[in-house]
């Protein structure tokens, strides 16, 4: 194509042909352009539109753009309150600081306290009394601090007199202990230095002698307090015990109105204890 244009141009320049001839030559020599035909397309078929939902029998209208399904609100997360508990092995109410456990509720065997310095010994905790035993009894970091102010003695029978064989030194009086140590039998509440000696083959008054002295007589229980004793309940003693009398003539020691000094009345009872009922009463 460039060569053809150059030829036509030269012819015009040199006057060999006229302008009209140059145009004709150019028209003849210029090839027609080639065009690529468009592809053939198949038309979409024609569809019959659906009838309106209201015209379809028994069919509910179907929304073109249905409303979105509501999303349930997210559940609110409530934080769990945790508490630290400590194992209380000896059950004294004070926990071992080396055994922490966090929980929402108190587990069995655990406490909130963590001040026990020996959780294997129930007598060792911050509430215990410090005693001279080479142990930190009260968990204050000191051993046997303070000087014992007194020696106390165990009083097993609770009569106020202690066992001389059970001394205990402490800064203050422990429960169940007394300062006295003169009980000769701390398992029997009736045996102590304040008891009355009676002929029972026991050293009742802890004076080192058994049934010392001669009993002055036999005494009888006066249960109703009318001054007359029951013949069915007697005791021998050096001196008259409280609640006892020397006579045993009461025929009903549960009724203070029945005794040898009472007047007989018509009540179907032997009021005067003479063995007869309502005698001489009209």
Secondary structure per residue as TSV (DSSP state, phi and psi in degrees):
chain	resnum	aa	ss	phi	psi
A	1	X	-	360.0	-45.6
A	2	X	H	-60.0	-35.9
A	3	X	H	-65.1	-39.9
A	4	X	H	-63.4	-43.5
A	5	X	H	-63.3	-39.6
A	6	X	H	-63.6	-39.5
A	7	X	H	-64.8	-46.2
A	8	X	H	-62.6	-40.0
A	9	X	H	-63.4	-43.0
A	10	X	H	-63.9	-39.9
A	11	X	H	-62.4	-40.9
A	12	X	H	-67.8	-36.0
A	13	X	H	-68.7	-44.2
A	14	X	T	-84.4	3.4
A	15	X	T	71.3	17.6
A	16	X	S	-70.7	-29.9
A	17	X	S	-136.2	159.2
A	18	X	-	-81.9	174.1
A	19	X	H	-65.1	-35.7
A	20	X	H	-66.9	-39.4
A	21	X	H	-68.3	-37.2
A	22	X	H	-60.7	-40.2
A	23	X	H	-66.8	-40.0
A	24	X	H	-65.7	-43.5
A	25	X	H	-61.6	-41.9
A	26	X	H	-63.8	-38.2
A	27	X	H	-67.1	-36.5
A	28	X	H	-73.3	-42.1
A	29	X	H	-77.9	-19.2
A	30	X	S	-80.4	117.9
A	31	X	-	-71.2	149.8
A	32	X	-	-71.4	141.5
A	33	X	-	-67.9	146.8
A	34	X	-	-97.6	130.0
A	35	X	-	-113.2	137.3
A	36	X	-	-86.4	122.5
A	37	X	-	-68.4	150.3
A	38	X	-	-68.3	146.4
A	39	X	-	-69.0	154.6
A	40	X	-	-86.9	130.9
A	41	X	-	-111.4	142.9
A	42	X	-	-87.4	129.2
A	43	X	-	-73.6	146.1
A	44	X	-	-67.4	145.6
A	45	X	-	-70.5	158.1
A	46	X	-	-88.2	128.1
A	47	X	-	-106.8	145.9
A	48	X	-	-80.8	125.9
A	49	X	-	-66.8	150.0
A	50	X	-	-65.3	147.2
A	51	X	-	-72.4	157.6
A	52	X	-	-56.6	146.8
A	53	X	G	-55.0	-28.9
A	54	X	G	-70.8	-19.3
A	55	X	G	-90.0	-10.0
A	56	X	S	-88.6	120.5
A	57	X	T	-68.0	129.1
A	58	X	T	74.8	10.4
A	59	X	-	-113.3	127.0
A	60	X	-	-75.1	148.0
A	61	X	-	-59.4	136.9
A	62	X	-	-105.2	114.5
A	63	X	-	-65.2	141.8
A	64	X	T	-66.8	-44.6
A	65	X	T	-119.8	83.6
A	66	X	-	-61.4	149.3
A	67	X	-	-65.6	141.2
A	68	X	-	-65.5	144.1
A	69	X	-	-64.0	126.4
A	70	X	-	-63.1	138.3
A	71	X	-	-90.1	123.4
A	72	X	-	-59.9	145.3
A	73	X	-	-62.9	147.8
A	74	X	-	-67.6	132.6
A	75	X	-	-61.6	140.5
A	76	X	-	-77.3	127.5
A	77	X	-	-85.5	119.3
A	78	X	-	-96.3	120.4
A	79	X	-	-64.9	138.7
A	80	X	-	-85.9	127.6
A	81	X	-	-83.2	116.0
A	82	X	-	-101.0	141.3
A	83	X	E	-119.7	144.7
A	84	X	E	-91.0	125.0
A	85	X	E	-115.7	162.6
A	86	X	E	-133.2	141.8
A	87	X	E	-66.4	129.4
A	88	X	-	-112.8	82.7
A	89	X	T	-63.5	-42.4
A	90	X	T	-88.8	-1.5
A	91	X	-	68.7	26.5
A	92	X	S	-94.0	4.5
A	93	X	S	89.7	0.5
A	94	X	-	-120.3	130.1
A	95	X	-	-95.3	161.6
A	96	X	B	-81.7	120.1
A	97	X	T	-65.1	-14.8
A	98	X	T	-87.1	2.2
A	99	X	-	-127.2	59.0
A	100	X	E	-73.3	148.0
A	101	X	E	-148.5	123.8
A	102	X	E	-93.5	132.0
A	103	X	E	-153.9	158.7
A	104	X	S	-80.2	-18.7
A	105	X	S	-142.1	159.0
A	106	X	-	-72.0	118.9
A	107	X	-	-73.9	157.3
A	108	X	T	-63.1	135.1
A	109	X	T	85.2	1.5
A	110	X	E	-114.3	152.1
A	111	X	E	-134.1	166.5
A	112	X	S	-83.8	-15.4
A	113	X	-	-80.4	149.0
A	114	X	-	-137.3	37.9
A	115	X	-	-109.6	13.5
A	116	X	B	-81.2	125.8
A	117	X	S	-91.9	-8.6
A	118	X	-	-151.7	93.6
A	119	X	T	-82.4	10.2
A	120	X	T	-101.8	-5.7
A	121	X	-	-125.5	113.0
A	122	X	T	-65.0	-20.4
A	123	X	T	-88.4	-0.9
A	124	X	-	-113.4	112.6
A	125	X	S	-172.0	169.7
A	126	X	T	-60.9	-17.2
A	127	X	T	-93.5	-2.7
A	128	X	S	-78.4	158.1
A	129	X	-	-86.9	133.2
A	130	X	-	-74.5	128.5
A	131	X	B	-129.8	156.3
A	132	X	S	-76.3	80.7
A	133	X	S	-133.9	16.3
A	134	X	S	64.3	29.1
A	135	X	S	-131.8	145.7
A	136	X	-	-82.6	84.4
A	137	X	T	-65.8	-37.5
A	138	X	T	-101.2	11.1
A	139	X	S	56.8	38.4
A	140	X	S	-102.7	8.5
A	141	X	S	85.9	1.6
A	142	X	-	-120.1	151.7
A	143	X	S	-113.9	124.8
A	144	X	S	54.1	35.7
A	145	X	-	-66.4	147.0
A	146	X	S	86.6	159.3
A	147	X	-	-104.3	126.1
A	148	X	-	-53.1	131.5
A	149	X	-	-88.4	-19.5
A	150	X	E	-161.4	164.5
A	151	X	E	-105.7	130.4
A	152	X	E	-114.9	159.2
A	153	X	E	-129.2	141.4
A	154	X	E	-66.9	132.5
A	155	X	-	-116.5	84.6
A	156	X	T	-65.4	-42.5
A	157	X	T	-87.5	-2.0
A	158	X	-	67.9	26.0
A	159	X	S	-92.8	4.1
A	160	X	S	89.9	-0.1
A	161	X	-	-119.3	130.3
A	162	X	-	-94.1	160.5
A	163	X	B	-81.3	120.3
A	164	X	T	-65.9	-15.6
A	165	X	T	-87.6	4.2
A	166	X	-	-131.1	61.8
A	167	X	E	-73.9	152.0
A	168	X	E	-152.0	122.5
A	169	X	E	-93.7	134.9
A	170	X	E	-155.8	160.5
A	171	X	S	-73.9	-27.0
A	172	X	S	-143.7	162.9
A	173	X	-	-69.7	119.6
A	174	X	-	-75.4	156.3
A	175	X	T	-60.4	138.9
A	176	X	T	83.5	3.7
A	177	X	E	-117.6	152.7
A	178	X	E	-133.6	166.6
A	179	X	S	-83.6	-16.9
A	180	X	-	-79.3	150.0
A	181	X	-	-139.2	38.9
A	182	X	-	-109.5	12.2
A	183	X	B	-80.0	125.1
A	184	X	S	-90.8	-8.9
A	185	X	-	-151.3	93.9
A	186	X	T	-82.5	10.1
A	187	X	T	-103.2	-4.8
A	188	X	-	-125.7	114.0
A	189	X	T	-66.3	-19.2
A	190	X	T	-88.0	-3.2
A	191	X	-	-111.4	113.9
A	192	X	S	-173.7	169.3
A	193	X	T	-60.1	-18.0
A	194	X	T	-92.8	-2.4
A	195	X	S	-79.8	158.3
A	196	X	-	-87.2	134.0
A	197	X	-	-74.7	130.1
A	198	X	B	-130.7	154.6
A	199	X	S	-76.2	81.2
A	200	X	S	-132.9	15.8
A	201	X	S	64.2	28.0
A	202	X	S	-130.7	145.2
A	203	X	-	-82.4	84.4
A	204	X	T	-65.9	-37.0
A	205	X	T	-100.6	10.6
A	206	X	-	56.9	37.5
A	207	X	S	-99.9	7.5
A	208	X	S	87.9	-2.0
A	209	X	-	-119.5	150.1
A	210	X	S	-110.9	124.6
A	211	X	S	53.9	35.7
A	212	X	-	-65.1	150.0
A	213	X	S	84.6	166.3
A	214	X	-	-102.5	126.8
A	215	X	-	-57.9	134.3
A	216	X	-	-79.0	-15.2
A	217	X	E	165.2	-177.6
A	218	X	E	-103.1	135.6
A	219	X	E	-117.5	153.0
A	220	X	E	-123.5	140.7
A	221	X	E	-65.5	130.1
A	222	X	-	-111.5	82.3
A	223	X	T	-65.6	-40.0
A	224	X	T	-90.1	0.2
A	225	X	-	68.2	26.1
A	226	X	S	-95.0	5.3
A	227	X	S	90.3	1.2
A	228	X	-	-121.7	129.4
A	229	X	-	-92.3	161.2
A	230	X	B	-85.2	130.8
A	231	X	T	-69.9	-11.5
A	232	X	T	-93.1	-2.3
A	233	X	S	-140.7	98.9
A	234	X	E	-126.9	162.6
A	235	X	E	-151.0	143.4
A	236	X	E	-99.2	133.8
A	237	X	E	-152.3	159.8
A	238	X	S	-70.2	-35.6
A	239	X	S	-136.6	162.3
A	240	X	-	-68.1	120.6
A	241	X	-	-74.5	157.4
A	242	X	T	-64.1	137.7
A	243	X	T	85.1	3.0
A	244	X	E	-118.2	154.3
A	245	X	E	-132.3	169.2
A	246	X	S	-85.4	-18.6
A	247	X	-	-100.0	162.3
A	248	X	-	-135.0	42.3
A	249	X	-	-103.3	10.3
A	250	X	B	-82.2	124.5
A	251	X	S	-90.4	-7.7
A	252	X	-	-151.6	93.1
A	253	X	T	-81.6	7.1
A	254	X	T	-100.2	-4.5
A	255	X	-	-126.9	111.8
A	256	X	T	-66.8	-13.4
A	257	X	T	-92.3	2.5
A	258	X	-	-117.0	111.7
A	259	X	S	-172.1	169.0
A	260	X	T	-59.7	-19.0
A	261	X	T	-96.1	-0.9
A	262	X	S	-79.0	152.0
A	263	X	-	-84.4	140.2
A	264	X	-	-75.1	132.9
A	265	X	-	-131.8	165.3
A	266	X	S	-82.3	82.9
A	267	X	S	-138.0	14.7
A	268	X	S	63.2	30.6
A	269	X	S	-128.6	156.2
A	270	X	-	-89.5	82.0
A	271	X	T	-64.6	-36.3
A	272	X	T	-101.2	10.6
A	273	X	S	57.2	38.2
A	274	X	S	-101.7	6.9
A	275	X	S	89.7	0.0
A	276	X	-	-121.1	156.6
A	277	X	S	-114.8	124.5
A	278	X	S	56.7	31.9
A	279	X	T	-70.9	141.2
A	280	X	T	70.5	10.4
A	281	X	-	-106.1	126.6
A	282	X	-	-111.2	360.0
